[in-house]
Amino acid sequence: MHDGNQVLRFENKFKASDLGGLGVELTERKGTGNYDKERTKFNFSFVPLEKSTLKEQVYSNINKNKIYYNDSKNVNLLNGAVVTSGKEFFQTLGMNFKPSGRKIEYGKNKDEDILIPDIKDEKDIPEKVKIFFKDSYDFLEDFVGKENIVYAEVHYDEDTPHMHFYFIPVVNEVKRKVFETDSKGNLIKHEVTGKDGIKKLLPIQKKDANGKNMYTIEKGKFVNCDQFWKEKGGKASYAKIQDDYNKYINDKGYNLFRGNIGDNVYHKTKAQKEIEDMNKQIEEMKLEFERNKKLNQIELETINQIKDLDDNEVLNPQKNKISLYKGKDVDNLIDYSKQIKKQNILNTKYIKEKDYTIETMTKKIETLSLENTKLKDGRGIKERDELIEKQKQIIKEKNSIIESLENQVEKLMKHLKEFKEKMYSLCDKFCRALGHKIGIHYNKNDDIDYDEMEMYANKINRNYAYKDKSDDFEIGR
């Protein structure tokens, strides 16, 4: 018999754009969780946030430890882990729980009270619970390396005690491409036409006697999420760490259940268990199929619009102009413009959903009107009239919401237009300014060679930041 289930979950897809929201949730306790601010003061940090934001702390760690990284928006800079178990496990360690006043919404325990930690003083946190999280922290510290940990804190202010653990996935060597060079050591380049139809000069990768691309091994410290997990065992790494953690923690005297081990059967997390419980309600949900059919269509249209936005970029065809500059301000402005566009799409989806709701309500009112002749007693007529008035009021409120949203969309589109015009103007000014700085003088009406300016910009940026040097080139001017 076990005291509880082992829960060790990893998330390895935190990019630079994700760090702001994640940091707010972790430190300001704002987000989707059920936070009890009266218990927040009892949260305990193994590695506290020393900078003003999580994003700042990540880059501070990278620079302090001289870690090379690729500053692309798609690079996974941060990985995370959550350690916890069920309430029954913490109860065996001496922690008391109390009813929260909220009910479980689904599963076999539906409608039962949700229990939360009963903590009013530091002494209400049993020493065994503190030691459990310290033992778990020690395991993860050894797994990723102490110098790579950015933030680690135990939260007692939610429904179940748990530890958040975030780290930079660092490897000690990477493969670099070897490029063809001339007798003077300059890179030999060839013209390549991209998917966008734009021609560029790119270095030619060197090949060995067998025609295979050549690489060289570079030692150091590098952010590389894929390689980090490959070195830990590839596809089997997550299962292996579950096994290792279970042996480690139970050797410490705990009694946690690892889960089923075998042919592709992995430990079931709390989230997976909830999904299984929800699947049991499929039969009931089928009754809602026809009603949801239209809403699903609206959702699909919205997803496709957002996907097209991510693929095409908001500022096309000016993308090449802005990508010359790696400054945080320009990146933030581009992210901001994309968020505006996405919000516009989501607002449109919201309006469509409300239109459908109004349409449905209108049909119900028409049905009630037709049934009017069938009502024989005065009480029935009164109830009908009250229901109709209630539906009309709802429709009026929804129309008011839609009108407000339409006004917001109009304002957002106006701001987006102004923002794009400003960005286009800034890009031209930046390019001309950079040209003057390096001796390439463009007249007012000259067309700017943005590909050439991009090469110079990359060269300058590389002198001021640690980063992936796989796209190094020589300035041949």
C-alpha positions as CSV (number, residue, x, y, z in Angstrom):
1,M,0.0,0.0,0.0
2,H,1.4,3.4,-1.0
3,D,0.9,6.7,0.8
4,G,0.3,8.6,-2.5
5,N,1.1,9.0,-6.2
6,Q,4.4,10.4,-7.4
7,V,3.9,13.6,-9.5
8,L,6.9,15.0,-11.3
9,R,6.0,16.9,-14.5
10,F,8.3,18.6,-16.9
11,E,7.7,21.5,-19.3
12,N,10.4,22.4,-21.8
13,K,8.8,25.0,-24.1
14,F,9.3,28.3,-22.4
15,K,10.5,30.9,-25.0
16,A,11.5,34.5,-24.3
17,S,8.0,35.7,-25.0
18,D,6.6,33.3,-22.4
19,L,8.7,34.5,-19.5
20,G,6.7,37.7,-18.7
21,G,3.4,35.9,-18.0
22,L,5.1,33.0,-16.2
23,G,7.0,35.4,-14.0
24,V,3.8,37.3,-13.0
25,E,2.1,34.0,-12.1
26,L,5.0,32.7,-10.0
27,T,5.8,35.9,-8.1
28,E,2.7,38.0,-8.1
29,R,0.4,35.0,-7.8
30,K,-1.9,36.1,-10.6
31,G,-3.2,33.6,-13.1
32,T,-5.5,30.6,-13.3
33,G,-4.7,29.1,-9.9
34,N,-6.8,29.3,-6.7
35,Y,-4.4,31.5,-4.8
36,D,-5.0,32.2,-1.1
37,K,-3.1,35.4,-0.4
38,E,-3.3,34.7,3.4
39,R,-1.0,31.7,2.8
40,T,1.3,33.2,0.2
41,K,3.6,34.5,3.0
42,F,4.4,30.8,3.9
43,N,5.8,30.0,0.4
44,F,9.4,29.0,0.6
45,S,12.2,29.7,-1.9
46,F,15.2,27.5,-2.5
47,V,16.3,29.8,-5.3
48,P,14.5,33.1,-5.0
49,L,13.9,35.7,-7.7
50,E,16.7,38.2,-7.2
51,K,16.0,40.4,-10.3
52,S,12.8,42.5,-10.8
53,T,11.4,39.9,-13.4
54,L,11.8,36.3,-14.3
55,K,12.9,37.3,-17.8
56,E,15.6,39.5,-16.4
57,Q,16.8,36.7,-14.1
58,V,17.1,34.3,-17.0
59,Y,19.3,36.6,-19.1
60,S,21.3,37.6,-16.0
61,N,22.1,33.9,-15.4
62,I,23.0,33.4,-19.0
63,N,25.4,36.4,-19.1
64,K,26.9,35.7,-15.6
65,N,27.8,32.2,-16.6
66,K,28.9,33.1,-20.1
67,I,26.4,30.8,-21.8
68,Y,26.1,31.1,-25.5
69,Y,22.5,31.2,-26.9
70,N,20.7,31.8,-30.1
71,D,18.4,34.9,-29.7
72,S,15.8,33.6,-32.1
73,K,12.2,33.9,-30.8
74,N,11.7,30.2,-31.2
75,V,14.5,29.1,-28.9
76,N,13.4,27.4,-25.7
77,L,15.4,29.3,-23.1
78,L,13.8,27.8,-20.0
79,N,12.6,24.4,-18.8
80,G,10.5,23.7,-15.7
81,A,9.4,21.0,-13.4
82,V,6.6,20.6,-10.8
83,V,6.8,18.2,-7.9
84,T,3.8,17.3,-5.8
85,S,1.5,14.5,-4.8
86,G,-2.1,14.1,-3.6
87,K,-3.5,15.5,-0.4
88,E,-3.5,12.0,1.2
89,F,0.3,11.9,0.9
90,F,0.8,15.2,2.7
91,Q,-1.7,14.1,5.3
92,T,0.6,11.1,6.1
93,L,3.3,13.7,6.6
94,G,1.2,15.4,9.2
95,M,-0.4,18.3,7.2
96,N,-4.0,19.2,8.0
97,F,-6.5,20.2,5.4
98,K,-9.9,22.0,5.6
99,P,-12.9,22.5,3.3
100,S,-12.5,25.4,0.9
101,G,-16.2,26.1,0.2
102,R,-15.7,25.0,-3.4
103,K,-16.9,21.7,-4.9
104,I,-15.2,19.2,-7.2
105,E,-16.9,19.7,-10.6
106,Y,-16.3,16.2,-12.2
107,G,-15.0,12.7,-11.6
108,K,-16.0,10.1,-9.1
109,N,-15.8,12.6,-6.2
110,K,-18.0,15.2,-8.0
111,D,-19.8,17.7,-5.7
112,E,-17.5,16.8,-2.7
113,D,-15.7,19.7,-0.9
114,I,-12.3,20.7,-2.2
115,L,-9.8,20.5,0.7
116,I,-7.0,23.0,1.0
117,P,-4.0,23.2,3.5
118,D,-5.0,24.5,6.9
119,I,-2.1,26.9,7.5
120,K,-2.4,29.9,9.7
121,D,1.2,29.9,11.1
122,E,4.6,28.6,10.1
123,K,4.3,25.8,12.7
124,D,1.3,24.4,10.7
125,I,3.7,23.3,8.0
126,P,5.0,19.9,9.3
127,E,8.8,19.4,9.2
128,K,8.4,16.2,7.2
129,V,6.7,18.2,4.4
130,K,9.6,20.7,4.3
131,I,12.1,17.9,4.2
132,F,10.2,16.2,1.3
133,F,10.5,19.2,-0.9
134,K,14.2,19.7,0.1
135,D,14.9,16.1,-0.9
136,S,13.1,16.7,-4.2
137,Y,15.0,19.9,-4.8
138,D,18.3,18.2,-4.2
139,F,17.4,15.5,-6.8
140,L,16.6,18.1,-9.4
141,E,19.6,20.2,-8.6
142,D,21.8,17.2,-9.2
143,F,19.9,16.5,-12.5
144,V,20.4,19.9,-14.1
145,G,23.3,21.5,-12.3
146,K,23.1,24.1,-9.5
147,E,24.4,27.0,-11.7
148,N,21.6,26.5,-14.3
149,I,18.7,26.9,-11.8
150,V,16.9,30.2,-12.2
151,Y,14.0,29.8,-9.7
152,A,12.8,27.2,-7.3
153,E,9.9,27.8,-4.8
154,V,7.4,25.7,-2.8
155,H,3.9,27.1,-2.9
156,Y,1.6,26.5,0.0
157,D,-1.0,29.0,-1.1
158,E,-2.9,26.8,-3.6
159,D,-5.1,23.7,-3.2
160,T,-2.2,21.3,-2.9
161,P,1.4,22.0,-1.8
162,H,3.8,21.8,-4.8
163,M,7.3,23.0,-5.9
164,H,8.0,24.9,-9.1
165,F,11.6,24.4,-10.4
166,Y,12.9,26.3,-13.4
167,F,16.3,25.9,-15.1
168,I,18.2,26.7,-18.3
169,P,18.9,23.6,-20.5
170,V,22.7,23.9,-20.8
171,V,25.0,21.6,-22.7
172,N,28.8,21.6,-22.7
173,E,29.4,21.1,-26.4
174,V,27.7,21.7,-29.8
175,K,28.2,20.8,-33.4
176,R,29.1,23.8,-35.7
177,K,28.8,23.8,-39.5
178,V,32.1,24.0,-41.4
179,F,31.9,26.4,-44.4
180,E,33.9,26.7,-47.6
181,T,36.5,29.6,-47.7
182,D,38.8,31.1,-50.3
183,S,42.6,31.4,-50.1
184,K,42.2,34.5,-47.9
185,G,40.0,32.7,-45.4
186,N,36.8,34.6,-46.5
187,L,33.6,32.6,-46.7
188,I,32.5,31.5,-50.2
189,K,28.8,32.2,-50.7
190,H,26.2,31.2,-53.3
191,E,22.8,32.8,-54.2
192,V,19.7,31.1,-52.7
193,T,16.1,32.0,-53.4
194,G,14.0,31.7,-50.2
195,K,10.3,30.7,-50.0
196,D,9.4,34.4,-50.0
197,G,11.1,34.8,-53.4
198,I,13.9,36.9,-52.1
199,K,17.4,36.0,-53.2
200,K,20.2,35.9,-50.6
201,L,23.9,35.1,-50.4
202,L,24.5,32.3,-48.0
203,P,27.7,30.5,-47.0
204,I,28.3,27.0,-48.6
205,Q,28.7,24.2,-46.1
206,K,31.8,22.1,-46.6
207,K,31.5,18.4,-47.4
208,D,33.8,15.5,-46.6
209,A,35.2,12.9,-49.1
210,N,31.9,11.0,-48.8
211,G,29.8,14.0,-49.7
212,K,28.4,14.5,-46.1
213,N,28.2,17.9,-44.5
214,M,31.1,18.7,-42.2
215,Y,30.9,19.8,-38.6
216,T,33.3,20.8,-35.9
217,I,32.7,20.3,-32.1
218,E,32.9,23.5,-30.0
219,K,33.3,23.2,-26.3
220,G,31.7,25.6,-23.8
221,K,28.3,26.4,-22.4
222,F,25.3,26.5,-24.7
223,V,21.5,26.8,-24.4
224,N,20.2,23.8,-26.4
225,C,16.9,22.2,-25.1
226,D,16.8,19.4,-27.7
227,Q,20.3,18.3,-27.2
228,F,19.9,18.6,-23.4
229,W,17.1,16.0,-23.4
230,K,18.9,13.8,-26.0
231,E,21.9,13.6,-23.6
232,K,19.5,12.6,-20.8
233,G,18.2,9.7,-22.9
234,G,16.1,11.0,-25.8
235,K,12.5,9.8,-25.9
236,A,13.1,7.5,-22.9
237,S,14.5,10.4,-20.8
238,Y,11.2,11.3,-19.2
239,A,10.4,7.7,-18.2
240,K,14.0,7.2,-16.9
241,I,13.8,10.3,-14.7
242,Q,10.5,9.1,-13.2
243,D,12.2,5.8,-12.3
244,D,15.3,7.5,-10.9
245,Y,13.2,10.0,-8.8
246,N,11.0,7.2,-7.5
247,K,14.0,5.1,-6.3
248,Y,15.7,8.2,-4.9
249,I,12.7,9.6,-3.0
250,N,11.6,6.2,-1.6
251,D,15.1,5.4,-0.5
252,K,14.7,8.6,1.6
253,G,11.9,6.9,3.5
254,Y,8.8,8.0,1.6
255,N,6.3,5.6,0.0
256,L,5.2,7.1,-3.3
257,F,3.7,5.1,-6.2
258,R,5.7,5.5,-9.5
259,G,2.9,4.3,-11.7
260,N,2.7,1.5,-14.3
261,I,6.0,0.6,-15.9
262,G,6.1,-1.3,-19.2
263,D,5.3,-1.1,-22.8
264,N,4.9,2.6,-23.3
265,V,2.9,2.9,-20.1
266,Y,4.0,6.0,-18.3
267,H,3.2,7.6,-15.0
268,K,-0.2,9.3,-15.0
269,T,-0.1,12.9,-14.0
270,K,-2.9,14.6,-12.2
271,A,-3.9,16.3,-15.5
272,Q,-4.0,13.0,-17.3
273,K,-6.3,11.6,-14.6
274,E,-8.6,14.5,-14.9
275,I,-8.8,13.9,-18.7
276,E,-9.8,10.3,-18.1
277,D,-12.6,11.4,-15.7
278,M,-13.8,13.9,-18.2
279,N,-14.0,11.3,-21.0
280,K,-16.5,9.4,-18.9
281,Q,-18.9,12.3,-19.5
282,I,-18.8,11.8,-23.3
283,E,-22.3,10.3,-23.4
284,E,-23.8,13.3,-21.7
285,M,-21.8,15.7,-23.9
286,K,-23.3,14.1,-27.1
287,L,-26.6,15.7,-26.2
288,E,-24.9,19.1,-26.8
289,F,-23.4,18.1,-30.1
290,E,-25.7,20.0,-32.4
291,R,-25.5,23.1,-30.3
292,N,-21.7,23.1,-30.3
293,K,-21.4,22.3,-34.0
294,K,-21.7,25.9,-35.0
295,L,-19.4,27.1,-32.2
296,N,-16.7,24.6,-33.2
297,Q,-16.8,25.9,-36.7
298,I,-16.2,29.4,-35.4
299,E,-13.4,28.1,-33.3
300,L,-11.7,26.4,-36.2
301,E,-11.9,29.5,-38.3
302,T,-10.3,31.5,-35.5
303,I,-7.4,29.0,-35.1
304,N,-6.7,29.0,-38.8
305,Q,-6.6,32.8,-38.8
306,I,-4.2,32.9,-35.9
307,K,-2.0,30.2,-37.5
308,D,-1.9,32.2,-40.7
309,L,-0.8,35.2,-38.6
310,D,2.0,33.2,-37.0
311,D,3.2,31.9,-40.4
312,N,3.0,35.2,-42.3
313,E,4.0,37.7,-39.6
314,V,2.1,40.8,-38.9
315,L,4.5,43.2,-40.6
316,N,5.0,41.4,-43.9
317,P,6.4,42.5,-46.3
318,Q,8.5,44.6,-44.0
319,K,9.8,41.6,-42.0
320,N,13.3,41.8,-43.4
321,K,13.6,45.4,-42.5
322,I,12.8,44.9,-38.8
323,S,14.7,41.7,-38.4
324,L,17.9,43.6,-38.9
325,Y,17.7,44.8,-35.4
326,K,18.1,42.5,-32.4
327,G,17.2,45.3,-29.9
328,K,14.7,44.4,-27.2
329,D,12.5,47.4,-28.0
330,V,12.0,46.4,-31.7
331,D,11.3,42.8,-30.7
332,N,8.8,43.9,-28.1
333,L,7.0,46.2,-30.6
334,I,6.7,43.3,-33.1
335,D,5.3,41.0,-30.3
336,Y,2.9,43.7,-29.3
337,S,1.6,44.2,-32.8
338,K,1.1,40.4,-33.2
339,Q,-0.8,40.4,-29.9
340,I,-3.0,43.2,-31.1
341,K,-3.8,41.3,-34.3
342,K,-4.5,38.1,-32.4
343,Q,-6.8,40.0,-30.0
344,N,-8.7,41.3,-33.0
345,I,-9.2,37.8,-34.3
346,L,-10.4,36.6,-30.9
347,N,-12.7,39.5,-30.5
348,T,-14.2,38.7,-33.9
349,K,-14.7,35.1,-32.7
350,Y,-16.4,36.3,-29.6
351,I,-18.8,38.4,-31.6
352,K,-19.6,35.5,-33.9
353,E,-20.3,33.3,-30.8
354,K,-22.6,35.9,-29.4
355,D,-24.4,36.3,-32.7
356,Y,-25.0,32.6,-32.7
357,T,-26.3,32.8,-29.1
358,I,-28.7,35.6,-30.0
359,E,-29.9,33.7,-33.0
360,T,-30.6,30.7,-30.8
361,M,-32.4,32.8,-28.2
362,T,-34.5,34.4,-31.0
363,K,-35.6,31.0,-32.2
364,K,-36.6,30.1,-28.6
365,I,-38.7,33.2,-28.3
366,E,-40.4,32.5,-31.6
367,T,-41.2,29.0,-30.3
368,L,-42.6,30.3,-27.1
369,S,-44.8,32.7,-29.1
370,L,-46.2,29.8,-31.2
371,E,-46.9,27.8,-28.0
372,N,-48.9,30.7,-26.7
373,T,-52.2,29.4,-28.0
374,K,-51.6,26.1,-26.2
375,L,-51.4,27.7,-22.8
376,K,-54.8,27.4,-21.2
377,D,-54.3,28.8,-17.7
378,G,-53.3,32.3,-16.7
379,R,-50.3,31.1,-14.7
380,G,-48.8,29.6,-17.8
381,I,-49.2,32.8,-19.8
382,K,-47.6,34.8,-17.0
383,E,-44.6,32.4,-16.9
384,R,-44.3,32.6,-20.6
385,D,-44.3,36.4,-20.7
386,E,-41.8,36.6,-17.9
387,L,-39.5,34.2,-19.8
388,I,-39.8,36.2,-23.0
389,E,-39.0,39.4,-21.2
390,K,-36.0,37.8,-19.6
391,Q,-34.7,36.5,-22.9
392,K,-35.2,40.0,-24.5
393,Q,-33.2,41.5,-21.6
394,I,-30.4,39.0,-22.2
395,I,-30.4,39.8,-25.9
396,K,-30.2,43.5,-25.1
397,E,-27.2,42.9,-22.8
398,K,-25.5,40.8,-25.4
399,N,-26.0,43.4,-28.1
400,S,-24.5,46.0,-25.8
401,I,-21.5,43.8,-25.3
402,I,-21.1,43.3,-29.0
403,E,-21.3,47.0,-29.7
404,S,-18.6,47.6,-27.1
405,L,-16.4,44.9,-28.6
406,E,-16.9,46.4,-32.1
407,N,-15.7,49.8,-30.8
408,Q,-12.7,48.1,-29.1
409,V,-11.8,46.3,-32.4
410,E,-12.1,49.6,-34.3
411,K,-9.7,51.3,-31.8
412,L,-7.3,48.4,-31.9
413,M,-7.2,48.5,-35.7
414,K,-6.5,52.2,-35.7
415,H,-3.6,51.7,-33.2
416,L,-2.2,48.9,-35.2
417,K,-2.3,51.0,-38.4
418,E,-0.5,53.8,-36.6
419,F,2.0,51.4,-35.1
420,K,2.9,49.8,-38.5
421,E,3.3,53.2,-40.2
422,K,5.7,54.2,-37.4
423,M,7.6,51.0,-37.6
424,Y,8.1,51.3,-41.4
425,S,9.4,54.8,-41.0
426,L,11.8,53.7,-38.2
427,C,13.1,50.8,-40.2
428,D,14.1,53.1,-43.1
429,K,15.7,55.6,-40.6
430,F,17.6,52.8,-38.8
431,C,19.0,51.3,-42.1
432,R,20.1,54.7,-43.4
433,A,21.7,55.6,-40.0
434,L,23.5,52.3,-39.9
435,G,24.6,52.8,-43.5
436,H,26.1,56.2,-42.7
437,K,27.9,54.7,-39.7
438,I,29.7,52.1,-41.8
439,G,30.2,54.3,-44.9
440,I,27.3,53.3,-47.1
441,H,25.4,56.5,-47.8
442,Y,21.9,56.3,-49.2
443,N,20.3,59.3,-50.7
444,K,16.7,60.2,-49.8
445,N,15.2,58.4,-52.8
446,D,17.6,55.4,-53.0
447,D,16.4,51.9,-52.5
448,I,18.0,50.2,-49.5
449,D,19.7,46.8,-49.9
450,Y,18.2,45.3,-46.7
451,D,20.0,41.9,-47.1
452,E,23.3,43.7,-47.2
453,M,22.4,45.8,-44.2
454,E,21.2,42.7,-42.3
455,M,24.7,41.2,-42.7
456,Y,26.3,44.3,-41.2
457,A,23.8,44.5,-38.4
458,N,24.4,40.8,-37.5
459,K,28.1,41.4,-37.5
460,I,27.8,44.4,-35.1
461,N,25.3,42.6,-32.8
462,R,27.7,39.7,-32.5
463,N,30.3,41.9,-30.9
464,Y,27.9,42.7,-28.1
465,A,26.3,39.5,-27.1
466,Y,26.9,35.8,-26.5
467,K,25.0,33.7,-29.0
468,D,25.0,30.8,-31.4
469,K,27.7,31.5,-34.0
470,S,26.5,29.0,-36.6
471,D,25.6,31.8,-39.0
472,D,29.0,33.6,-38.9
473,F,30.1,35.4,-42.0
474,E,32.8,37.8,-43.1
475,I,32.2,41.3,-44.3
476,G,33.8,41.5,-47.7
477,R,33.4,45.2,-48.4
